[in-house]
Amino acid sequence: MSVATATDIPPQRTTIDNAVRYLVQNYSPKGNRVGWLMMASILVEAWDLYSIAFVLIFIKEQFNPGPLELGLAAAGTQGGALIGALLGGWLSDKIGRRWMFLGTMTMFVVLALAQAFVPNVAWLIVVRFLLGLPLGSDISTGYTYIMESMAKGQREVMGNRWQFMFAVGEVLTLGVIALFLIAEINHETVWRVTLGLGAVPALIILFLRHDVPETAVWLVQHGRFREAKEVARQMYNDELAMLPNQDMVVEKPSTWDFLSDLRKDPIRWRATIYGWIACFAQGAEFATFGFYLPVLFTMVGVSTTLGNNLVTMALFCLAAVSGWVGPLLTPKIGHRGIGIAGFAIVLVSLIVAAGALYTGHTMILPFAAAAMLWGHYWDASNCMTIPTMVARPRYRGTASGFAYMFVKLPSFLAIFLFPALFTAIGQANATLFVAIFPLAGLLAAIFILPEVYGYEAD
C-alpha cells in the first residue's frame, strides 16, 4: 500500500474535515436496508435478556441455586453489556465499524450456544457475563453505523426504532416459550433450547451483514482514502474527488479527546448530557417495571406460568405499537417533543399507580401500567440516537458506547437493589420512588435538551 505522511499531503486535518463534511451533507442512503440490519441485533439482545426471566424458574428447579447465584445468572448479561458498551464503542472508533459488528455477532453465536450446554449455575453466570460483552458492543457499533450511513431525518427515525425492535424480540421470545409450555416439553429442555435459540437470529444477521462495507466517514477519518473512494462509489456513486489517491497516516483520538471536544460546543454538550440522563432514567424505570407485573397478574387472576407469558405478551404487543408510532412522530414534534411526552406519560402513570395502591383501588393498576409502558417506549426511543448523532464522526463509536453504559448501569443495579427496597418500604412507596426517574428525564428534556432533529456534526 502506498502511504503518505501528513507532511506529504498538507493540510491533513483540513482535507479530512472537508471530506467528512461533504459526505455528511451530500450522501444519499441506499434505502433503509443498512439501518434495519443494524437494528436487527436488538432482537438478539431482547431474546437473551428476557428469555432468561421466564426460564429462571426451570433453572432453579434443576440446580437449586441460592438467591445471589440466581440473580447473577439473570443480571450477568447486563453486567457484561455495561463493559461491552464502553469497550465496543472505543474499539469501533479504533478498528472500524464493520469489523466490530461482524465480530460481535460471531461471538454471540458461539456464546449463545455455549449457555445451552452449561453443567451448572456457576458456568451459566460466566457464559452470560461474557455474552453481555458482544451485546453491549453491537448496540453502540450499530448506532454508529446508522448515523454514518443514512441521511439526516431517516437516520433519526431508524435510530428511534430500537424500542420497537425490543418489543418485537420480547413478543417472539414469549411466543416460543408459550409453545414449549403448551407442548409440555421437559423443563430442562425448555430452558436450554430457549437460551440456545438466540444463536439462530444472530447467525442470520451475521450472514446478512457479511457484505456490508465499512462506512466512508470512518475510512476518511482514518486516512484510508482509497477505500473511502471505493465505498462512496459503491454506495453513493460519488468518487470523492476532493481526496487524494494516496492514503494518509492519521493520529487516532483518545477517549479524553472525546470528552474534551464535547465541552467545546454547547449544543453537543447539552444534547449529550440529556442523552445520558435519559438513558439512565428510562433504564431505571423499565428495570423496575418487572416488579409490578406480579401485582398486575394477580389483579387479572393469572396464576400459571403459561398465563403469565400470555399476559406479558399482550403488554409487549402494546409496547410494539408505541415503539413504532414514536419514531414516526419524531419528524413532527422533534426529539424534545418525544422526550417530554414520553417521560410525562410515565410520570403521571406512576403517580396514578401509587394513588391506586395507597387507596386500595387496585383495579386501576393494569391501565396505569399499560400507559406507563406506552410512555416508556417513547422516552427511551431517542436516548441512544441523540448522543450518537451529535458526536463528531471521529468520536461517534465512543459516544454511543458511553450512552449505552448509562442504559445498562441502572438495569444491572435494579436487579440487586430494587427488590430489597420494594420489600422494605412497600409497593406504594416504591412506586413513588420510581417516579423520580421519569421526573428527572422530563426536567432534562425541558431544560437541558436543545432541539437537535436534523443536527449535523462534522
Backbone hydrogen bonds, N-H to C=O, Kabsch-Sander energy under -0.5 kcal/mol:
donor,donor_aa,acceptor,acceptor_aa,energy
3,V,1,M,-0.6
4,A,247,D,-2.6
8,D,5,T,-0.8
9,I,5,T,-1.4
15,T,11,P,-2.0
16,I,12,Q,-2.0
17,D,13,R,-3.0
18,N,14,T,-2.5
19,A,15,T,-1.8
20,V,16,I,-2.7
21,R,17,D,-2.6
22,Y,18,N,-2.1
23,L,19,A,-2.3
24,V,20,V,-2.8
25,Q,21,R,-2.0
26,N,22,Y,-1.9
27,Y,23,L,-2.0
31,G,29,P,-1.4
33,R,30,K,-0.7
36,W,32,N,-2.5
37,L,33,R,-2.1
38,M,34,V,-1.8
39,M,35,G,-2.6
40,A,36,W,-1.9
41,S,38,M,-1.0
42,I,39,M,-2.0
43,L,40,A,-1.4
44,V,40,A,-0.8
45,E,41,S,-1.9
46,A,42,I,-3.1
47,W,43,L,-2.3
48,D,44,V,-2.1
49,L,45,E,-3.0
50,Y,46,A,-2.1
51,S,47,W,-2.0
52,I,48,D,-1.2
54,F,50,Y,-0.8
54,F,51,S,-0.8
55,V,51,S,-0.8
55,V,52,I,-0.7
56,L,52,I,-1.2
58,F,55,V,-0.7
59,I,55,V,-2.0
60,K,56,L,-2.9
61,E,57,I,-1.5
62,Q,58,F,-1.6
63,F,59,I,-2.8
64,N,60,K,-1.8
70,L,66,G,-2.5
71,G,67,P,-2.5
72,L,68,L,-2.5
73,A,69,E,-2.2
74,A,70,L,-1.8
75,A,71,G,-2.7
76,G,72,L,-2.0
79,G,75,A,-2.2
80,G,76,G,-2.4
81,A,77,T,-2.6
82,L,78,Q,-1.7
83,I,79,G,-1.3
84,G,80,G,-2.9
85,A,81,A,-2.5
86,L,82,L,-1.1
87,L,83,I,-2.8
88,G,84,G,-2.9
89,G,85,A,-2.0
90,W,86,L,-1.9
91,L,87,L,-2.5
92,S,88,G,-2.3
93,D,89,G,-1.4
94,K,90,W,-1.4
95,I,91,L,-3.5
96,G,91,L,-0.7
96,G,92,S,-0.9
100,M,96,G,-1.1
101,F,97,R,-2.4
102,L,98,R,-1.9
103,G,99,W,-2.1
104,T,100,M,-2.7
105,M,101,F,-1.2
106,T,102,L,-1.8
107,M,103,G,-2.3
108,F,104,T,-2.2
109,V,105,M,-2.1
110,V,106,T,-1.8
111,L,107,M,-2.7
112,A,108,F,-2.9
113,L,109,V,-1.6
114,A,110,V,-1.9
115,Q,111,L,-1.9
116,A,112,A,-0.5
116,A,113,L,-1.0
117,F,114,A,-1.7
118,V,115,Q,-0.6
124,L,120,N,-1.6
125,I,121,V,-2.5
126,V,122,A,-1.9
127,V,123,W,-2.7
128,R,124,L,-2.4
129,F,125,I,-2.1
130,L,126,V,-2.2
131,L,127,V,-2.3
132,G,128,R,-1.3
133,L,129,F,-0.7
133,L,130,L,-0.8
135,L,131,L,-1.3
136,G,132,G,-2.8
137,S,133,L,-1.9
138,D,134,P,-2.6
139,I,135,L,-1.5
140,S,136,G,-1.3
141,T,137,S,-2.2
142,G,138,D,-2.9
143,Y,139,I,-2.2
144,T,140,S,-1.6
145,Y,141,T,-2.3
146,I,142,G,-2.2
147,M,143,Y,-2.2
148,E,144,T,-1.1
149,S,145,Y,-0.8
149,S,146,I,-0.9
150,M,146,I,-1.1
154,Q,152,K,-1.2
155,R,151,A,-2.7
157,V,153,G,-1.9
158,M,154,Q,-2.5
159,G,155,R,-2.6
160,N,156,E,-2.1
161,R,158,M,-1.6
162,W,159,G,-1.2
163,Q,160,N,-0.6
164,F,323,G,-0.5
165,M,161,R,-2.1
166,F,162,W,-1.9
167,A,163,Q,-2.3
168,V,164,F,-2.4
169,G,165,M,-2.4
170,E,166,F,-2.4
171,V,167,A,-2.5
172,L,168,V,-2.5
173,T,169,G,-2.3
174,L,170,E,-2.5
175,G,171,V,-2.4
176,V,172,L,-2.3
177,I,173,T,-2.3
178,A,174,L,-2.3
179,L,175,G,-1.9
180,F,176,V,-2.0
181,L,177,I,-2.3
182,I,178,A,-2.5
183,A,179,L,-2.1
184,E,181,L,-1.1
185,I,180,F,-1.9
190,V,186,N,-2.2
191,W,187,H,-2.1
192,R,188,E,-2.1
193,V,189,T,-2.6
194,T,190,V,-2.3
195,L,191,W,-2.0
196,G,192,R,-2.2
197,L,193,V,-2.1
198,G,195,L,-1.0
199,A,196,G,-1.9
200,V,197,L,-1.8
202,A,198,G,-1.2
203,L,199,A,-2.2
204,I,200,V,-2.0
205,I,201,P,-2.6
206,L,202,A,-2.4
207,F,203,L,-2.0
208,L,204,I,-2.3
209,R,205,I,-2.2
210,H,206,L,-0.8
210,H,207,F,-0.6
212,V,209,R,-2.0
219,L,215,T,-2.0
220,V,216,A,-2.4
221,Q,217,V,-2.5
222,H,218,W,-1.4
223,G,220,V,-2.1
224,R,219,L,-2.5
225,F,223,G,-1.5
228,A,224,R,-2.0
229,K,225,F,-2.6
230,E,226,R,-1.6
231,V,227,E,-2.6
232,A,228,A,-2.6
233,R,229,K,-2.0
234,Q,230,E,-2.1
235,M,231,V,-2.9
236,Y,232,A,-2.3
237,N,232,A,-0.6
237,N,233,R,-0.8
238,D,232,A,-1.4
243,L,240,L,-2.0
247,D,2,S,-1.3
248,M,223,G,-2.7
249,V,4,A,-1.3
250,V,248,M,-0.5
258,F,254,S,-1.4
259,L,255,T,-1.9
260,S,256,W,-2.4
261,D,257,D,-2.6
262,L,258,F,-1.7
263,R,259,L,-1.1
264,K,260,S,-0.5
264,K,261,D,-1.2
265,D,261,D,-0.5
265,D,262,L,-1.2
269,W,265,D,-2.7
270,R,266,P,-2.6
271,A,267,I,-2.5
272,T,268,R,-2.3
273,I,269,W,-2.5
274,Y,270,R,-2.4
275,G,271,A,-2.3
276,W,272,T,-2.4
277,I,273,I,-2.4
278,A,274,Y,-3.4
279,C,275,G,-2.5
280,F,276,W,-2.1
281,A,277,I,-2.9
282,Q,278,A,-2.9
283,G,279,C,-2.0
284,A,280,F,-2.4
285,E,281,A,-2.4
286,F,282,Q,-1.9
287,A,283,G,-2.2
288,T,284,A,-1.7
289,F,285,E,-0.5
289,F,286,F,-0.5
290,G,286,F,-0.7
291,F,288,T,-1.4
292,Y,289,F,-2.0
293,L,289,F,-0.7
293,L,290,G,-0.6
296,L,292,Y,-2.1
297,F,293,L,-3.0
298,T,294,P,-2.2
299,M,295,V,-1.9
300,V,296,L,-1.7
301,G,298,T,-1.1
302,V,297,F,-3.1
308,N,304,T,-2.4
309,N,305,T,-2.1
310,L,306,L,-2.2
311,V,307,G,-2.4
312,T,308,N,-2.4
313,M,309,N,-2.3
314,A,310,L,-1.9
315,L,311,V,-1.9
316,F,312,T,-2.2
317,C,313,M,-1.6
318,L,314,A,-1.7
319,A,315,L,-1.8
320,A,316,F,-2.0
321,V,317,C,-1.5
322,S,318,L,-2.0
323,G,319,A,-2.9
324,W,320,A,-1.3
325,V,321,V,-2.3
326,G,322,S,-2.5
328,L,324,W,-1.0
329,L,325,V,-1.6
329,L,326,G,-0.6
330,T,326,G,-1.1
332,K,329,L,-1.2
333,I,329,L,-2.4
334,G,330,T,-2.6
337,G,333,I,-1.0
338,I,334,G,-1.9
339,G,335,H,-2.3
340,I,336,R,-3.0
341,A,337,G,-2.5
342,G,338,I,-2.6
343,F,339,G,-2.4
344,A,340,I,-2.1
345,I,341,A,-2.3
346,V,342,G,-2.1
347,L,343,F,-2.6
348,V,344,A,-2.6
349,S,345,I,-2.3
350,L,346,V,-2.4
351,I,347,L,-2.1
352,V,348,V,-2.5
353,A,349,S,-2.4
354,A,350,L,-2.7
355,G,351,I,-2.4
356,A,352,V,-2.3
357,L,353,A,-2.1
358,Y,354,A,-2.6
359,T,355,G,-2.2
360,G,356,A,-1.1
361,H,356,A,-1.1
362,T,360,G,-1.7
364,I,361,H,-1.6
365,L,362,T,-1.3
367,F,364,I,-0.6
368,A,364,I,-2.2
369,A,365,L,-2.9
370,A,366,P,-2.0
371,A,367,F,-2.2
372,M,368,A,-2.4
373,L,369,A,-2.4
374,W,370,A,-2.0
375,G,371,A,-2.5
376,H,372,M,-2.6
377,Y,373,L,-1.8
378,W,375,G,-1.2
379,D,375,G,-2.7
380,A,376,H,-2.2
381,S,378,W,-1.0
382,N,378,W,-0.5
383,C,380,A,-0.6
386,I,382,N,-2.5
388,T,384,M,-1.3
389,M,385,T,-2.7
390,V,386,I,-2.3
391,A,387,P,-0.7
395,Y,392,R,-2.1
396,R,393,P,-1.1
399,A,395,Y,-2.6
400,S,396,R,-2.4
401,G,397,G,-2.4
402,F,398,T,-2.5
403,A,399,A,-2.0
404,Y,400,S,-2.3
405,M,401,G,-1.6
406,F,402,F,-1.1
406,F,403,A,-0.7
407,V,403,A,-0.5
407,V,404,Y,-0.8
408,K,404,Y,-2.2
409,L,405,M,-2.3
411,S,407,V,-1.0
412,F,408,K,-2.5
413,L,409,L,-2.3
414,A,410,P,-2.5
415,I,411,S,-1.0
416,F,412,F,-0.7
416,F,413,L,-0.7
417,L,413,L,-3.0
418,F,414,A,-1.4
421,L,417,L,-1.7
422,F,418,F,-3.3
423,T,419,P,-2.0
424,A,420,A,-2.4
425,I,421,L,-2.5
426,G,422,F,-1.0
429,N,425,I,-0.5
430,A,426,G,-2.1
431,T,427,Q,-2.0
432,L,428,A,-1.9
433,F,429,N,-2.1
434,V,430,A,-2.3
435,A,431,T,-1.3
436,I,433,F,-1.7
437,F,434,V,-1.7
439,L,435,A,-1.7
440,A,436,I,-2.1
441,G,437,F,-2.2
442,L,438,P,-2.7
443,L,439,L,-2.5
444,A,440,A,-2.1
445,A,441,G,-2.2
446,I,442,L,-2.0
447,F,443,L,-2.8
448,I,444,A,-2.0
449,L,444,A,-2.1
452,V,450,P,-0.5
455,Y,452,V,-2.5
